[in-house]
Every structure is written in C-alpha cells, then in structure tokens.
Amino acid sequence: MIYLDHSSCTPVRKEVLKTMLPYFSERFGNPSSLNNPGKEAKEALDNAREKTAKVLNCSSSEIIFTSTGTESINLALKGLYKDKKHIITQKTEHPAVLETCKFLETHGFKVTYLDVDKDGIINLSKLENSIIKDTFLISIMYANNEIGTIQDVKAIAKIAHKHNVLFHTDACQASLLNLDVKDLGVDLLTINSTKLYGPKGAALLYKKNSIKMKSVMQGGGQENNLRSGTHNIPAIVGFASALELIQKEKDKENKRLTELRNKIIQRILKEIPNTELNGHNEKRLANNVNIYFKDIEADSLLLKLNDNEIYASIGSACSSAKSEPSHVIKAIKGEKAAKNSIRFSLGKLNKESDVDVLIETLKTLVK
Ligand SMILES: Cc1ncc(COP(=O)(O)O)c(C=O)c1O
C-alpha cells in the first residue's frame, strides 16, 4: 500500500508504543488516587507534562491535557472569562473551530469569519481592521489541514496583543513546525497526538498562566479544574513521547518530506493534464500536496486509487463523513474545485519509490 493520509492520522511509533504499554496493565493506577499505584500514575503524568512543556518552552502548569484537538479548541473558545463578545477567525478553519463559533453565535457572541486569498492566507490589515472594542479572541490556525497553507502566526500574535486581544492557534497540523510558544507569542495553542505518531485519545491546550479560564464540563476537577475526567495515562505518556521525538527530528524530516512533496507536485502538474496545485507554493506544510483535477470528480478518483491500494483523501476526514465539498477549497477557488480536489499527505510511511507508483497510477486513472 501507499499511505498518503498522514494529515488524517498516523501510526503509533514503535518506541512510543513501548513507553505506553506498562500503563495499560501493570501500572494501571489513577493519578488522582493517593495510593501507591496512583502515585506511580501521577509520576508518569507529571513527567509527560514536563516533557511537553519543555517542547513548547512553557511552564508545566500551562499544559492542560485533553482527549482530542476538538476538545482543546472547545475549551479555548468557550472557557475564557469574557465580558466581551466578539471573536475573529477565518473561513478555512477546521470544523472544530467553525462549529464552536457557530454555537457561540447562538449564545449572543458575534464572530467575524475572515476571507482568505487564493492560496489560503489571511490579509493581516483586514484582520487588524476587524478588531473592535468587543473583540476578546482571535483564533487562526497555524497550518491548514487540507491545503497545508501556513499562516504568519507571529505577526498575528503581535496584532492581537497591540489591541489587547488574546490569540489562540490550532496547531494540530503543525507538529513539524516551530512550537515554541514564547517565540510564536501565542496565548493559547492546541495540538493533538493523532497526527504526530502518537496514540489517539490525547491532546493538549497550552494556556498562558495569566489567562483566566473556566471549565466547559463539570466533574472531579482534574487538570486544575479545567478538564474533569480520569486521565488517559497510556495515551498521555505516548503523546508526550511522540511530540518530543517529532520535534527533535523536525529539521531532517521537513527536508526529506519537502523533497518528496516537490517531486510529486512537479510531476503531477507536468504529466497530468488540467491539474492545479491548491494552497501556497512555499508557505505550505512539507507533507501536503493538494491537487485540483479539473476534469475529474475527486470521489471517483479516490475510490479508484483505493482499489490500487493508494490511500489519499478529500481534505478533512472529519468533514468527509458529511460528504460535502470542501469548505476550504470552496473559500479559495469555488464550488467546482471543491468537488474535484484530492489531498495527498505524506509522512513516515512514504519513501522515494512511492512517487513513481503514485504518478503512473494517477496518469492511468485520469486518462
Ligand atoms: C487542523 C485541525 N484541527 C483540529 C482537528 C481536530 O482534532 P481531533 O480529531 O483530535 O479532535 C484536526 C483533525 O483533523 C485538524 O486537522
């Protein structure tokens, strides 16, 4: 098989699985219990928190473990103490942000959904001009999950702070990018484990200590009262270890993937007629190829690729369940492109020889 859906989920690395295994069985304790098994689990939780805090260059008290990116985003958007009622985001966010914003709109909040240009980038002057007295939060993703476009997070943070507004970034696709929250200047950051060779069922929200937040669900008060519910220790241990590993190797892996990605893009555009790249040429994730096949419906091409054991996707896995054309491609290129585009997302499972197989198969299928 050729797996080209790493932006949807990744296999757990062997060394990560090894760190997790004891916590399923012999070290099964609940970190909230004061007995010895509980203490052992608490130690693992503390270590995981310290590890992730080191990667993000923050204090361990600024890490809130959750179960998914969606949960972290809900907490970030709904949990802030706010006397103001206006949020700014963009049209190409993940549904985790867009649907949460829609929910908040039904509860008296106002949301500005910024347009993006044809490459998926927001206009920073328009962002600044959209800030009003009532704005308390800007939420703009670090890198887009469908087209791989990378936003200028540092510049957005500066604009936000100039106007005393908080800035949250969804970094679920940004595990190979700079995650130093101090350098980026972000106030809140979401990242999940699923996309970085960690297990499913773990994610985090970084929240600056100075920011007040209240829980969106009530319960036993874990995670400093912000995320009640028994900790998923194996997943959290695996997440921390996977995050540490991917950030350590990011320079090397970015280089390798960029070379593969560029080869695929160049060959598709040259050898397959009526194709176009979606997303920015340079400001894009090293692992993202998203192609508009002007004469072909993405659904049918995807199924044929699947029959050939080449696994790609139509943008976001989360929205494909709804079988609607991609809202991201629609925002940059319109309805037809949204129906005719496919995402090939690269990762550890890919090697140089995959390029030939992919291109030759695509050529035959498209013809
Ligand atoms: C950019 C982005 N944000 C948020 C999410 C949601 O993450 P999760 O599936 O862990 O809730 C995803 C997952 O596809 C994503 O790619």
Ligand as a Chemical Component Dictionary entry (heavy atoms), coordinates in Angstrom:
data_LIG
# 
_chem_comp.id                   LIG 
_chem_comp.type                 NON-POLYMER 
_chem_comp.pdbx_formal_charge   0 
_chem_comp.three_letter_code    LIG 
# 
loop_
_chem_comp_atom.comp_id 
_chem_comp_atom.atom_id 
_chem_comp_atom.alt_atom_id 
_chem_comp_atom.type_symbol 
_chem_comp_atom.charge 
_chem_comp_atom.model_Cartn_x 
_chem_comp_atom.model_Cartn_y 
_chem_comp_atom.model_Cartn_z 
_chem_comp_atom.pdbx_ordinal 
LIG C1 C1 C 0 -6.295  21.452 11.937 1  
LIG C2 C2 C 0 -7.110  20.524 12.771 2  
LIG N1 N1 N 0 -7.748  20.996 13.841 3  
LIG C3 C3 C 0 -8.478  20.207 14.632 4  
LIG C4 C4 C 0 -8.615  18.870 14.386 5  
LIG C5 C5 C 0 -9.464  18.040 15.283 6  
LIG O1 O1 O 0 -8.673  17.184 16.023 7  
LIG P1 P1 P 0 -9.318  15.890 16.734 8  
LIG O2 O2 O 0 -9.732  14.968 15.650 9  
LIG O3 O3 O 0 -8.202  15.376 17.586 10 
LIG O4 O4 O 0 -10.463 16.365 17.519 11 
LIG C6 C6 C 0 -7.965  18.320 13.280 12 
LIG C7 C7 C 0 -8.117  16.892 12.945 13 
LIG O5 O5 O 0 -8.359  16.531 11.811 14 
LIG C8 C8 C 0 -7.185  19.161 12.444 15 
LIG O6 O6 O 0 -6.556  18.703 11.370 16 
# 
loop_
_chem_comp_bond.comp_id 
_chem_comp_bond.atom_id_1 
_chem_comp_bond.atom_id_2 
_chem_comp_bond.value_order 
_chem_comp_bond.pdbx_ordinal 
LIG C1 C2 SING 1  
LIG C2 N1 SING 2  
LIG C2 C8 DOUB 3  
LIG N1 C3 DOUB 4  
LIG C3 C4 SING 5  
LIG C4 C5 SING 6  
LIG C4 C6 DOUB 7  
LIG C5 O1 SING 8  
LIG O1 P1 SING 9  
LIG P1 O2 DOUB 10 
LIG P1 O3 SING 11 
LIG P1 O4 SING 12 
LIG C6 C7 SING 13 
LIG C6 C8 SING 14 
LIG C7 O5 DOUB 15 
LIG C8 O6 SING 16 
# 
